[in-house]
Amino acid sequence: MSELATVIRKFPAHELIVRRLYARMPEFRSVCDDYETAKSALERWRHDDRKMQEFQHLIEEIEAEIEEFIEVALSTLRHAHPKEET
């Protein structure tokens, strides 16, 4: 479950949503696993500039995908619990 911790470190303001998505969505868990793998590979290849650039690009793509999951979850919550108009 270190992949969950890695994602939470990147998105600490959304820890609760990340935990819920991780618990309920196998697709999100898979993205988290990919993120952890890419972060580990980046560290492993830190002495190879070309590979580091490739993995950094991959990490940025995965982070964007995680952000999409979070935004959809936030949007769903907003629609499920709209603010009462006064």
C-alpha positions in Angstrom: 0.0 0.0 0.0 3.0 2.3 -0.4 1.5 3.5 -3.7 -1.3 5.1 -1.7 1.1 6.9 0.6 3.0 8.1 -2.5 -0.1 9.6 -4.0 -1.2 11.1 -0.7 2.2 12.8 -0.4 1.6 14.4 -3.8 -2.0 15.4 -3.1 -2.2 15.9 0.7 -5.1 18.3 0.5 -7.2 15.5 -1.1 -6.2 12.6 1.2 -9.7 11.6 2.1 -10.9 11.5 -1.5 -7.7 9.6 -2.5 -8.3 7.1 0.2 -12.0 6.6 -0.8 -11.1 6.3 -4.5 -8.4 3.8 -3.7 -10.7 1.7 -1.6 -13.6 1.7 -4.1 -12.1 1.9 -7.6 -9.8 -0.8 -8.9 -9.0 1.5 -11.9 -7.7 4.2 -9.5 -5.7 1.6 -7.6 -4.0 0.6 -10.8 -3.2 4.3 -11.6 -1.7 4.6 -8.1 0.4 1.5 -8.7 1.6 2.9 -12.0 2.5 6.1 -10.2 4.5 4.3 -7.5 6.3 2.2 -10.2 7.2 5.3 -12.2 8.4 7.2 -9.1 10.6 4.2 -8.1 12.0 4.0 -11.7 12.8 7.7 -11.7 14.9 7.2 -8.5 16.5 4.1 -9.9 17.5 5.9 -13.1 18.6 9.2 -11.6 22.0 8.9 -13.2 20.7 8.6 -16.7 19.3 11.9 -17.9 17.4 10.5 -20.9 15.6 7.9 -18.8 15.0 10.4 -16.0 13.3 12.7 -18.5 11.2 9.8 -19.8 10.0 8.8 -16.4 9.4 12.4 -15.3 7.2 12.9 -18.3 5.3 9.6 -17.5 5.0 10.8 -13.8 3.5 14.1 -15.0 1.0 12.2 -17.2 0.0 9.9 -14.3 -0.4 12.9 -11.9 -2.7 14.5 -14.5 -4.8 11.3 -14.6 -4.9 11.2 -10.7 -6.0 14.9 -10.7 -8.8 13.9 -13.1 -10.1 11.2 -10.8 -10.0 13.7 -7.9 -11.8 16.4 -9.9 -14.5 14.0 -10.9 -15.0 12.8 -7.3 -15.1 16.5 -6.1 -17.6 17.3 -8.8 -19.8 14.4 -7.9 -19.7 15.4 -4.2 -20.6 19.0 -5.1 -23.6 17.8 -7.2 -24.7 15.3 -4.5 -24.5 18.0 -1.8 -25.2 21.4 -3.4 -25.0 24.4 -1.2 -28.4 25.6 -0.1 -29.3 28.9 -1.7 -30.6 31.5 0.7 
